[in-house]
């Protein structure tokens, strides 16, 4: 068995049940487990590897509860930059029509690299479509290659535009095939044991892209195998209007009718909630993946995190897809979760520590995992370290933990996932990042070019349309002169 001792930790934040905090602390990792931790007076004397963590904050790795990794291929496509949800989705569906398995693998590697560097050690990817030669297994292989703890939420489209759904017909799947493949993935890859690196969840995309039958059969299948169930619900007013016009009820009320409530269920977004919706979620233990940046980007609204927490609803943190966020930076989500709650509910509605708790113990509870989310003996050795001597923290060390949320935290200096060092001195270990980025940029450009050529007549907006076409209109030189 191998051991790693992190010692001389300036600020060790456990997020355990007693919220223990140590200055000049230490952690002993044995294989992939936290063996012990504490203050300087009880530090172990022996270890195979010793890491001096002077000047660092050490805390549990953050857990991202909702993503669409493939979207790193289409960050801020010009025509998508100023569209509300349903218009945004219209063109997004055409872009996804051109994705290949090579594109998908690259997108997973890019998203996971960015997540890990920003403090994430566990990721949930809501992978909701399969076109061309794509395979859901590819996402699992990419997660294994980069070393992140991973939940594949096997998503789906089954109702196309000809049947009243939102996606075009050519990207939907047969419902029985969806259920069969979900079962295959569970049987092949799902690991129910503690410390599992790979788990599978059932995740039909949304109530406007799958049928009520598939929603009901999917959660029945998930409960047969004891896996989680995940979908988009109550994301925006477009979403809310669709549910009211189609079913005469709110998203959460319809979810309750379909059996989509319970501690094994979590919704992405849950922005449009009334008091009755929140009460249903509180009573049933249904959780929320909160995506602050995405909700702001699409002007969908602000999730009522303060009210949800007051009713003891479990809330986890999420980055959402990179086409509605443009970053896979989990620490930035904690910052913006705090800021948006304060805009909506007041200055004392969410504290920096609470914002970090969303991404640690909150996200772990959402995934029904008691092996991650806090630093305690017997739990997974998933942790991050951030050095506090950088420019962005200068003058802000009065509360180093709050600084991680309130200042520009940038990227982590250390990441250990399942007892393996994945980031050292701010760099991903064993990954040629410049080469990966260069290849990904080529694949992304090819994808958008193919889409533009094939679907020019179907796109709602020309791909290269910008809200402010600065590359086509001459600059007003008087403006420049007046601001020099």
C-alpha positions as CSV (number, residue, x, y, z in Angstrom):
1,X,0.0,0.0,0.0
2,X,1.2,3.5,-0.8
3,X,0.8,6.6,1.3
4,X,0.9,10.3,0.6
5,X,1.2,12.9,3.4
6,X,0.1,16.4,2.8
7,X,1.6,18.4,5.6
8,X,2.0,22.1,6.8
9,X,-1.4,22.9,5.3
10,X,-2.2,26.5,6.2
11,X,-5.9,26.0,6.0
12,X,-7.5,22.5,5.9
13,X,-11.3,22.7,5.4
14,X,-13.0,19.3,5.8
15,X,-16.7,20.0,5.2
16,X,-17.4,17.1,7.5
17,X,-20.4,16.9,9.8
18,X,-18.8,19.1,12.4
19,X,-17.2,21.5,9.8
20,X,-13.8,20.9,11.2
21,X,-11.1,23.4,10.2
22,X,-7.4,23.1,10.8
23,X,-4.6,25.5,10.5
24,X,-1.2,23.9,10.0
25,X,-3.0,20.7,9.4
26,X,-2.2,17.4,7.6
27,X,-3.9,14.6,5.7
28,X,-2.6,11.1,5.3
29,X,-3.8,9.3,2.1
30,X,-3.5,5.5,2.0
31,X,-4.0,4.2,-1.5
32,X,-7.3,5.8,-2.6
33,X,-8.7,6.5,0.9
34,X,-8.2,9.3,3.4
35,X,-6.5,7.4,6.3
36,X,-6.4,10.2,8.9
37,X,-6.1,14.0,9.2
38,X,-5.7,16.6,11.9
39,X,-3.6,19.4,13.4
40,X,0.2,19.6,13.6
41,X,0.6,18.0,17.0
42,X,-0.6,14.6,15.8
43,X,1.1,14.4,12.4
44,X,2.3,11.0,11.2
45,X,6.1,10.5,11.0
46,X,6.2,8.1,8.0
47,X,4.9,8.3,4.4
48,X,6.0,7.2,1.0
49,X,5.5,10.7,-0.4
50,X,5.4,14.0,1.4
51,X,3.9,17.1,0.0
52,X,4.6,20.5,1.6
53,X,1.3,22.4,1.5
54,X,2.5,25.6,3.1
55,X,0.5,28.6,1.9
56,X,-2.4,26.4,0.6
57,X,-6.0,25.9,1.2
58,X,-6.9,22.2,1.0
59,X,-10.6,21.2,0.7
60,X,-12.7,18.4,-0.8
61,X,-12.9,18.2,-4.6
62,X,-16.0,19.8,-6.0
63,X,-18.7,17.7,-7.6
64,X,-20.3,18.8,-10.8
65,X,-23.9,17.5,-11.0
66,X,-24.9,18.5,-14.6
67,X,-22.9,19.0,-17.8
68,X,-23.1,18.4,-21.5
69,X,-19.4,17.8,-22.3
70,X,-19.9,17.7,-26.1
71,X,-20.7,21.4,-26.1
72,X,-17.1,22.4,-25.6
73,X,-17.1,22.1,-29.4
74,X,-19.5,25.0,-29.9
75,X,-18.8,27.6,-27.2
76,X,-20.4,31.0,-28.0
77,X,-21.1,30.3,-31.7
78,X,-22.0,33.8,-32.8
79,X,-25.6,33.1,-33.7
80,X,-26.1,31.5,-30.3
81,X,-24.8,34.4,-28.2
82,X,-28.1,36.3,-27.8
83,X,-30.8,33.7,-28.1
84,X,-33.3,32.5,-25.4
85,X,-33.7,28.8,-24.6
86,X,-36.0,27.5,-27.3
87,X,-34.4,29.6,-30.2
88,X,-31.0,28.6,-28.8
89,X,-32.0,24.9,-28.8
90,X,-33.4,25.1,-32.4
91,X,-29.9,25.8,-33.9
92,X,-28.1,23.7,-31.2
93,X,-30.0,20.6,-32.5
94,X,-28.6,21.2,-36.0
95,X,-25.1,21.6,-34.7
96,X,-25.3,18.4,-32.7
97,X,-26.4,16.6,-35.9
98,X,-22.8,16.7,-37.2
99,X,-21.0,15.5,-34.1
100,X,-18.8,12.4,-34.6
101,X,-17.3,10.0,-32.1
102,X,-13.9,11.6,-32.6
103,X,-15.4,15.0,-31.8
104,X,-17.1,13.6,-28.7
105,X,-13.9,12.0,-27.3
106,X,-12.1,15.3,-27.8
107,X,-14.9,17.2,-26.1
108,X,-14.9,15.0,-23.1
109,X,-11.2,15.4,-22.7
110,X,-11.4,19.2,-23.0
111,X,-14.3,19.5,-20.6
112,X,-12.7,17.1,-18.0
113,X,-9.4,18.9,-18.2
114,X,-11.1,22.2,-17.5
115,X,-13.2,20.8,-14.8
116,X,-10.2,19.2,-13.0
117,X,-8.1,22.3,-13.2
118,X,-11.0,24.4,-11.8
119,X,-11.4,22.1,-8.7
120,X,-13.8,19.3,-9.9
121,X,-13.0,15.7,-9.0
122,X,-16.4,14.1,-9.9
123,X,-18.4,15.0,-13.0
124,X,-22.0,14.1,-14.2
125,X,-22.3,14.3,-17.9
126,X,-25.9,14.4,-19.2
127,X,-25.2,12.8,-22.6
128,X,-28.5,13.0,-24.4
129,X,-28.1,12.2,-28.1
130,X,-26.4,9.7,-30.4
131,X,-25.8,10.5,-34.1
132,X,-23.4,9.4,-36.8
133,X,-20.9,7.0,-35.2
134,X,-21.2,8.3,-31.6
135,X,-21.1,5.8,-28.8
136,X,-22.1,6.5,-25.1
137,X,-19.2,4.2,-24.1
138,X,-16.7,6.8,-25.5
139,X,-17.5,9.2,-22.6
140,X,-16.6,6.5,-20.1
141,X,-13.4,5.7,-21.9
142,X,-12.4,9.4,-21.9
143,X,-13.1,9.8,-18.2
144,X,-11.0,6.7,-17.5
145,X,-8.2,8.1,-19.6
146,X,-8.0,11.4,-17.8
147,X,-8.8,10.0,-14.3
148,X,-11.9,11.8,-13.2
149,X,-14.7,10.2,-11.1
150,X,-17.6,10.0,-13.5
151,X,-21.4,9.5,-13.7
152,X,-22.7,9.0,-17.2
153,X,-26.3,10.2,-17.3
154,X,-27.6,8.3,-20.3
155,X,-29.9,10.8,-22.0
156,X,-32.2,10.6,-25.0
157,X,-34.5,12.3,-27.5
158,X,-37.5,10.3,-28.7
159,X,-40.1,12.9,-29.8
160,X,-39.3,14.9,-32.9
161,X,-40.9,17.9,-34.4
162,X,-43.3,15.9,-36.4
163,X,-44.7,14.5,-33.2
164,X,-44.9,17.8,-31.4
165,X,-41.4,17.7,-29.8
166,X,-38.6,20.3,-30.1
167,X,-35.8,18.3,-31.7
168,X,-35.7,17.6,-35.4
169,X,-36.8,14.0,-36.3
170,X,-33.4,13.0,-37.7
171,X,-31.7,13.0,-34.2
172,X,-34.3,11.1,-32.2
173,X,-33.9,7.5,-31.1
174,X,-36.5,4.6,-30.8
175,X,-37.7,4.4,-27.2
176,X,-37.3,0.7,-26.8
177,X,-33.7,1.0,-28.1
178,X,-33.1,3.8,-25.6
179,X,-34.3,1.7,-22.7
180,X,-32.3,-1.4,-23.9
181,X,-29.1,0.6,-24.3
182,X,-29.6,2.3,-20.9
183,X,-29.9,-1.2,-19.4
184,X,-26.8,-2.4,-21.3
185,X,-24.8,0.5,-19.9
186,X,-25.9,-0.1,-16.4
187,X,-25.1,-3.8,-16.6
188,X,-21.7,-3.2,-18.3
189,X,-20.3,-0.1,-16.5
190,X,-22.3,0.8,-13.4
191,X,-20.3,0.2,-10.2
192,X,-22.6,0.4,-7.1
193,X,-19.8,-0.1,-4.6
194,X,-18.3,2.7,-2.5
195,X,-15.5,4.7,-4.1
196,X,-16.8,3.8,-7.6
197,X,-15.1,5.6,-10.4
198,X,-17.9,5.0,-12.9
199,X,-21.7,5.0,-12.4
200,X,-24.6,5.2,-14.8
201,X,-27.8,7.2,-14.3
202,X,-31.0,7.3,-16.4
203,X,-31.6,10.7,-17.9
204,X,-34.2,11.4,-20.6
205,X,-33.4,14.9,-21.9
206,X,-36.6,16.9,-21.2
207,X,-40.4,16.8,-21.3
208,X,-40.4,18.5,-24.6
209,X,-38.0,16.0,-26.3
210,X,-39.3,12.6,-24.9
211,X,-42.7,11.1,-24.4
212,X,-44.5,10.6,-21.0
213,X,-44.1,6.8,-21.7
214,X,-40.3,7.1,-21.9
215,X,-40.2,9.2,-18.7
216,X,-42.2,6.6,-16.9
217,X,-40.4,3.6,-18.3
218,X,-37.0,5.2,-17.7
219,X,-37.5,5.8,-14.0
220,X,-39.0,2.3,-13.6
221,X,-35.8,0.9,-15.2
222,X,-33.6,3.1,-13.0
223,X,-35.3,2.0,-9.8
224,X,-35.1,-1.6,-10.9
225,X,-31.3,-1.3,-10.9
226,X,-30.9,1.3,-8.1
227,X,-29.4,4.0,-10.2
228,X,-30.3,7.7,-10.2
229,X,-32.7,9.6,-12.5
230,X,-32.0,13.0,-14.0
231,X,-33.7,15.4,-16.5
232,X,-34.2,19.1,-17.3
233,X,-37.2,20.6,-15.6
234,X,-38.5,24.1,-15.1
235,X,-35.6,25.7,-16.8
236,X,-37.2,28.8,-18.2
237,X,-40.5,30.5,-19.0
238,X,-40.4,28.9,-22.4
239,X,-40.2,25.5,-20.6
240,X,-43.0,26.6,-18.2
241,X,-45.3,27.7,-20.9
242,X,-44.8,24.5,-22.8
243,X,-45.8,22.4,-19.7
244,X,-48.8,24.6,-18.9
245,X,-50.1,24.5,-22.5
246,X,-49.4,20.8,-23.0
247,X,-50.3,19.4,-19.6
248,X,-52.0,22.2,-17.7
249,X,-49.6,21.8,-14.8
250,X,-46.2,23.0,-13.7
251,X,-43.1,20.9,-14.5
252,X,-42.9,19.6,-10.9
253,X,-46.6,18.8,-10.8
254,X,-46.2,16.8,-14.0
255,X,-43.1,15.2,-12.7
256,X,-45.0,14.0,-9.6
257,X,-47.7,12.5,-11.9
258,X,-45.0,10.6,-13.8
259,X,-43.3,9.3,-10.6
260,X,-40.3,11.6,-11.2
261,X,-39.9,12.7,-7.6
262,X,-37.8,11.2,-4.8
263,X,-34.3,11.1,-3.3
264,X,-33.1,9.2,-6.4
265,X,-34.2,12.1,-8.7
266,X,-32.6,15.4,-9.5
267,X,-33.6,18.2,-11.9
268,X,-31.3,20.4,-13.8
269,X,-32.1,24.1,-13.4
270,X,-35.5,24.2,-11.6
271,X,-35.6,27.9,-12.1
272,X,-39.4,28.4,-12.5
273,X,-40.8,27.0,-9.2
274,X,-43.8,28.1,-7.2
275,X,-44.3,27.4,-3.5
276,X,-46.3,24.2,-4.2
277,X,-43.4,23.0,-6.4
278,X,-40.9,23.5,-3.7
279,X,-43.1,21.8,-1.1
280,X,-43.4,18.8,-3.4
281,X,-39.7,18.6,-3.8
282,X,-39.1,19.0,0.0
283,X,-41.7,16.3,0.9
284,X,-40.3,13.8,-1.6
285,X,-36.5,14.5,-1.3
286,X,-36.1,15.5,-4.9
287,X,-32.9,17.5,-5.6
288,X,-31.7,20.3,-7.9
289,X,-28.6,20.7,-10.0
290,X,-28.1,24.5,-9.8
291,X,-26.5,26.0,-12.9
292,X,-26.1,29.7,-12.2
293,X,-23.9,30.8,-15.1
294,X,-26.1,29.0,-17.7
295,X,-29.3,30.4,-16.3
296,X,-27.9,33.9,-16.5
297,X,-26.4,33.5,-20.0
298,X,-29.8,32.3,-21.4
299,X,-31.7,34.8,-19.2
300,X,-33.7,31.9,-17.9
301,X,-34.0,33.4,-14.4
302,X,-32.5,32.7,-11.0
303,X,-33.1,29.4,-9.1
304,X,-34.5,30.0,-5.7
305,X,-31.7,28.3,-3.8
306,X,-32.3,30.2,-0.6
307,X,-35.9,29.0,-0.4
308,X,-35.0,25.5,-1.4
309,X,-32.4,25.3,1.3
310,X,-34.8,26.7,3.9
311,X,-37.1,23.7,3.0
312,X,-34.2,21.3,3.2
313,X,-34.2,20.5,-0.5
314,X,-30.9,19.1,-1.6
315,X,-29.1,21.5,-4.0
316,X,-25.9,20.6,-5.9
317,X,-23.7,22.8,-8.1
318,X,-23.3,22.4,-11.8
319,X,-21.6,24.1,-14.8
320,X,-24.1,23.0,-17.4
321,X,-23.0,22.7,-21.0
322,X,-20.4,24.9,-22.5
323,X,-22.7,26.3,-25.2
324,X,-24.8,28.0,-22.5
325,X,-22.0,28.7,-20.1
326,X,-18.8,28.8,-22.3
327,X,-16.7,27.5,-19.4
328,X,-16.5,24.3,-17.3
329,X,-15.2,26.1,-14.3
330,X,-16.8,24.8,-11.1
331,X,-15.3,27.3,-8.7
332,X,-16.7,30.1,-10.8
333,X,-20.2,28.5,-10.4
334,X,-19.9,28.7,-6.6
335,X,-19.1,32.4,-6.9
336,X,-22.0,33.2,-9.2
337,X,-24.3,31.0,-7.2
338,X,-23.6,33.3,-4.3
339,X,-23.9,36.5,-6.3
340,X,-27.2,35.6,-8.0
341,X,-28.8,34.6,-4.7
342,X,-27.8,38.0,-3.2
343,X,-29.2,39.8,-6.2
344,X,-32.5,38.1,-5.7
345,X,-32.8,37.6,-2.0
346,X,-30.4,40.0,-0.3
347,X,-26.9,40.2,1.0
348,X,-27.2,37.5,3.6
349,X,-29.0,34.9,1.5
350,X,-25.9,32.8,0.8
351,X,-22.5,32.8,2.4
352,X,-19.2,31.9,0.7
353,X,-19.0,28.7,2.8
354,X,-22.6,27.8,1.8
355,X,-21.7,28.3,-1.8
356,X,-18.8,25.8,-1.5
357,X,-21.1,23.4,0.4
358,X,-23.4,23.3,-2.7
359,X,-20.5,21.8,-4.7
360,X,-19.2,19.5,-2.0
361,X,-21.6,17.9,0.5
362,X,-24.7,19.2,-1.4
363,X,-23.6,17.6,-4.7
364,X,-22.6,14.4,-2.9
365,X,-26.0,14.1,-1.2
366,X,-27.7,14.8,-4.6
367,X,-25.8,11.8,-6.1
368,X,-26.6,9.7,-3.0
369,X,-22.9,9.2,-2.3
370,X,-21.5,9.2,1.2
371,X,-17.9,8.4,0.0
372,X,-17.1,11.8,-1.5
373,X,-17.8,15.5,-0.8
374,X,-15.9,15.9,2.5
375,X,-12.5,15.1,4.0
376,X,-12.9,12.3,6.6
377,X,-11.1,9.0,7.4
378,X,-12.5,6.3,5.2
379,X,-13.8,8.5,2.4
380,X,-12.4,8.8,-1.1
381,X,-9.0,10.7,-1.4
382,X,-10.5,13.4,-3.7
383,X,-9.2,16.8,-2.8
384,X,-7.9,20.0,-4.2
385,X,-5.3,22.5,-3.1
386,X,-5.0,26.2,-4.0
387,X,-1.9,28.3,-3.3
388,X,-2.9,31.6,-1.8
389,X,0.1,33.8,-2.7
390,X,-1.2,34.7,-6.1
391,X,-2.1,38.2,-7.3
392,X,-5.9,37.7,-7.2
393,X,-5.8,36.9,-3.4
394,X,-3.5,39.8,-2.4
395,X,-5.0,41.6,0.5
396,X,-7.7,39.0,0.8
397,X,-6.2,36.4,3.2
398,X,-8.3,37.6,6.2
399,X,-10.6,34.7,5.3
400,X,-8.8,32.4,2.8
401,X,-11.8,30.1,2.4
402,X,-14.1,33.0,1.5
403,X,-11.4,34.2,-0.9
404,X,-11.9,31.1,-3.0
405,X,-15.4,32.3,-3.8
406,X,-15.2,36.0,-3.6
407,X,-11.9,36.5,-5.4
408,X,-10.8,35.2,-8.7
409,X,-9.6,31.8,-7.7
410,X,-8.3,30.8,-11.2
411,X,-7.2,27.2,-11.4
412,X,-6.1,24.8,-8.7
413,X,-2.5,24.0,-7.9
414,X,-3.1,20.4,-6.7
415,X,-5.8,17.9,-7.5
416,X,-5.9,14.3,-6.1
417,X,-8.6,12.0,-7.4
418,X,-9.0,8.5,-6.0
419,X,-5.6,8.8,-4.4
420,X,-3.8,9.7,-7.6
421,X,-2.2,13.1,-8.2
422,X,-3.9,14.6,-11.3
423,X,-2.8,18.2,-11.0
424,X,0.7,19.1,-9.7
425,X,2.0,22.7,-9.5
426,X,-1.0,23.9,-11.5
427,X,-0.5,21.5,-14.4
428,X,-2.4,18.4,-15.5
429,X,-0.2,15.3,-15.0
430,X,0.5,13.2,-18.1
431,X,-1.6,15.2,-20.6
432,X,-0.3,17.3,-23.5
433,X,-2.8,20.1,-23.1
434,X,-1.5,22.4,-25.9
435,X,-1.8,19.5,-28.4
436,X,-5.3,18.6,-27.1
437,X,-6.5,22.2,-27.4
438,X,-5.1,22.6,-30.9
439,X,-6.8,19.4,-32.2
440,X,-10.0,20.4,-30.5
441,X,-10.0,23.8,-32.2
442,X,-9.7,22.1,-35.5
443,X,-12.5,19.6,-34.8
444,X,-14.7,22.4,-33.5
445,X,-14.2,24.6,-36.6
446,X,-14.9,21.6,-38.9
447,X,-18.1,20.8,-37.0
448,X,-19.5,24.3,-37.3
449,X,-18.5,24.5,-41.0
450,X,-20.2,21.2,-41.8
451,X,-23.4,22.4,-40.0
452,X,-23.4,25.7,-41.9
453,X,-23.1,24.0,-45.3
454,X,-25.6,21.3,-44.6
455,X,-28.3,23.2,-42.7
456,X,-28.0,26.8,-44.0
457,X,-31.7,26.9,-45.0
458,X,-32.9,25.4,-41.6
459,X,-30.8,27.5,-39.2
460,X,-32.9,30.1,-37.4
461,X,-30.0,32.5,-37.5
462,X,-26.9,32.6,-39.8
463,X,-24.1,31.0,-37.8
464,X,-21.8,34.0,-38.1
465,X,-24.4,36.6,-37.2
466,X,-23.3,38.7,-34.3
467,X,-25.4,41.1,-32.2
468,X,-22.7,43.8,-32.8
469,X,-21.0,43.1,-36.2
470,X,-17.8,44.9,-35.3
471,X,-16.0,43.1,-38.1
472,X,-18.4,44.5,-40.8
473,X,-19.0,48.1,-39.7
474,X,-16.3,50.8,-39.4
475,X,-15.5,52.0,-35.9
476,X,-16.6,55.5,-35.0
477,X,-13.3,57.3,-34.7
478,X,-14.8,60.1,-32.7
479,X,-15.6,57.5,-30.0
480,X,-12.0,56.4,-29.9
481,X,-10.7,60.0,-29.8
482,X,-13.0,60.8,-26.9
483,X,-11.8,57.9,-24.8
484,X,-8.1,58.0,-25.2
